[in-house]
Amino acid sequence: MDRRGWLAGALAIGAGALAIPGTAMASIGERRLAFRNVHTNEKIDARYWGATGFDREGLAEIDHGLRDWRTGDVTAMDRGLLDLLVALRDSLGVSGNRSFDLISGYRSPHTNAALRARGGGGVATKSQHMLGKATDIALPGVRLETVRNAALALGRGGVGYYPRDGFVHVDTGRVRRW
């Protein structure tokens, strides 16, 4: 085989390999999340993943919806956290268009410090919320204990259980529970 033949063959193989990820991505399907912020009653329902990968508009809508509602500060939420929430919802057999009740998403350092100063016993100094890697949620119609157990079964990060306050904390930090 001469050099041109080898190059043409290599290009054909490379082009075929490039087609595989597109097919694989398409088979993953759409991923979307819906939230109702319990403090503002704001509702979002956004697709953040489609056949071609991440959907920038949907991600921006989710990032805005999970903003620090006290200050208005927005951050790019950890994409792994979004996938964790989809996996949690799916493991509970809940429809993709059903909203999580959002108690807290991103928390600015200012808000985190203020909550700690007020005596927030569950507020860590280096909270995953400040990194965009945590949410405090409930799922209407699903017992809080069931949500906690499903999150623990996923084994994909931290899970905090706050039955008195009516939410479960999930994050993409190291696996731990409280």
C-alpha positions as CSV (number, residue, x, y, z in Angstrom):
1,M,0.0,0.0,0.0
2,D,1.4,3.4,-0.9
3,R,1.3,6.5,1.3
4,R,-1.9,7.9,-0.3
5,G,-3.8,4.6,0.1
6,W,-2.7,4.4,3.7
7,L,-3.8,8.0,4.3
8,A,-7.2,7.5,2.6
9,G,-7.8,4.4,4.7
10,A,-6.8,6.2,7.9
11,L,-9.2,9.0,7.1
12,A,-12.0,6.6,6.4
13,I,-11.5,4.9,9.7
14,G,-11.4,8.3,11.5
15,A,-14.6,9.4,9.9
16,G,-16.3,6.3,10.9
17,A,-15.1,6.7,14.5
18,L,-16.4,10.3,14.5
19,A,-19.9,9.0,13.6
20,I,-20.0,6.7,16.6
21,P,-20.1,9.4,19.3
22,G,-23.0,11.1,17.5
23,T,-24.9,7.9,17.4
24,A,-24.0,7.1,21.0
25,M,-25.1,10.6,22.1
26,A,-28.4,10.3,20.3
27,S,-29.1,7.1,22.1
28,I,-28.7,8.8,25.4
29,G,-31.8,10.9,24.7
30,E,-33.0,14.1,26.1
31,R,-32.3,15.1,29.7
32,R,-34.4,17.8,31.4
33,L,-35.1,19.1,34.8
34,A,-38.0,21.0,36.3
35,F,-38.0,22.9,39.6
36,R,-40.3,25.1,41.7
37,N,-38.4,27.4,44.0
38,V,-40.3,27.3,47.3
39,H,-39.1,30.8,48.3
40,T,-40.0,32.7,45.1
41,N,-42.5,30.2,43.5
42,E,-40.5,30.6,40.3
43,K,-40.8,27.6,38.0
44,I,-38.4,26.3,35.4
45,D,-38.5,23.3,33.1
46,A,-35.5,23.1,30.9
47,R,-33.8,20.6,28.6
48,Y,-30.1,20.6,29.3
49,W,-29.0,17.7,27.1
50,G,-30.2,16.7,23.6
51,A,-29.1,14.7,20.6
52,T,-26.0,16.9,20.0
53,G,-24.9,17.2,23.7
54,F,-25.4,20.0,26.2
55,D,-28.0,22.6,25.4
56,R,-26.6,26.0,26.3
57,E,-30.0,27.7,26.6
58,G,-31.3,25.0,28.9
59,L,-28.2,25.1,31.0
60,A,-28.4,28.9,31.3
61,E,-32.1,28.5,32.4
62,I,-31.2,25.9,35.0
63,D,-28.2,27.9,36.3
64,H,-30.5,30.9,36.6
65,G,-33.2,28.9,38.3
66,L,-30.8,27.4,40.8
67,R,-29.2,30.9,41.6
68,D,-28.8,32.2,45.1
69,W,-32.3,33.6,45.5
70,R,-31.2,35.9,48.3
71,T,-28.6,37.8,46.3
72,G,-29.4,36.9,42.7
73,D,-25.9,35.6,42.1
74,V,-25.7,32.9,39.5
75,T,-23.0,30.2,38.9
76,A,-22.6,27.4,36.4
77,M,-24.0,24.4,38.3
78,D,-22.1,21.2,38.2
79,R,-23.3,19.2,35.2
80,G,-22.8,16.0,37.2
81,L,-25.3,17.4,39.8
82,L,-27.9,17.8,37.0
83,D,-27.3,14.2,35.9
84,L,-27.5,13.1,39.6
85,L,-30.9,14.7,39.9
86,V,-32.1,13.0,36.7
87,A,-30.8,9.7,37.9
88,L,-32.6,10.2,41.3
89,R,-35.8,11.1,39.6
90,D,-35.6,8.2,37.3
91,S,-34.8,5.7,40.1
92,L,-38.0,6.9,41.8
93,G,-40.0,6.3,38.6
94,V,-41.0,9.9,38.5
95,S,-41.9,11.6,35.2
96,G,-39.3,13.9,33.7
97,N,-41.7,16.9,33.6
98,R,-42.5,16.6,37.3
99,S,-40.9,19.4,39.4
100,F,-38.5,19.1,42.3
101,D,-39.3,21.6,45.1
102,L,-36.0,23.6,45.3
103,I,-35.1,24.8,48.7
104,S,-31.5,25.8,47.9
105,G,-29.2,25.5,44.9
106,Y,-26.2,27.8,44.5
107,R,-25.3,29.7,47.6
108,S,-23.0,32.7,47.4
109,P,-20.2,32.9,50.0
110,H,-22.0,36.0,51.5
111,T,-25.3,34.0,51.9
112,N,-23.4,31.0,53.3
113,A,-21.7,33.2,55.9
114,A,-24.9,34.9,56.9
115,L,-26.7,31.6,57.3
116,R,-23.8,30.3,59.5
117,A,-23.9,33.5,61.6
118,R,-27.6,33.0,62.2
119,G,-26.8,29.6,63.8
120,G,-27.4,27.4,60.8
121,G,-26.2,24.1,62.3
122,G,-26.3,22.4,58.9
123,V,-24.4,25.1,57.0
124,A,-20.8,24.0,56.3
125,T,-18.0,26.6,56.0
126,K,-16.9,25.0,52.7
127,S,-20.4,24.1,51.5
128,Q,-20.8,22.3,48.2
129,H,-23.6,24.8,47.5
130,M,-20.9,27.5,47.1
131,L,-19.3,25.4,44.4
132,G,-22.5,24.8,42.5
133,K,-22.4,21.1,43.4
134,A,-25.4,20.8,45.8
135,T,-29.1,21.2,46.0
136,D,-31.6,20.9,48.8
137,I,-34.8,19.4,47.4
138,A,-38.1,17.6,48.0
139,L,-40.3,15.8,45.5
140,P,-44.0,16.5,46.0
141,G,-45.9,13.2,46.3
142,V,-42.8,11.2,47.3
143,R,-42.0,10.6,50.9
144,L,-38.8,12.4,52.0
145,E,-37.4,9.2,53.4
146,T,-37.9,7.5,50.0
147,V,-36.0,10.4,48.3
148,R,-33.2,10.0,50.8
149,N,-33.0,6.3,50.4
150,A,-32.9,6.5,46.6
151,A,-30.2,9.2,46.8
152,L,-28.1,6.9,49.1
153,A,-28.6,4.0,46.8
154,L,-27.1,5.9,43.9
155,G,-23.9,6.3,45.8
156,R,-22.8,9.4,43.8
157,G,-22.1,12.0,46.5
158,G,-23.2,13.5,49.8
159,V,-26.8,12.9,51.1
160,G,-28.1,14.9,54.0
161,Y,-31.6,14.2,55.5
162,Y,-33.5,17.0,57.1
163,P,-37.0,15.7,57.8
164,R,-37.8,18.5,60.2
165,D,-37.0,21.1,57.5
166,G,-38.6,19.0,54.7
167,F,-35.8,18.4,52.3
168,V,-32.9,16.2,51.3
169,H,-29.5,17.6,50.4
170,V,-27.7,16.0,47.5
171,D,-24.3,16.9,46.2
172,T,-21.5,15.6,43.9
173,G,-18.8,15.8,46.6
174,R,-17.3,12.7,48.1
175,V,-19.8,10.0,49.1
176,R,-21.0,10.6,52.7
177,R,-24.2,10.8,54.6
178,W,-25.7,12.7,57.6
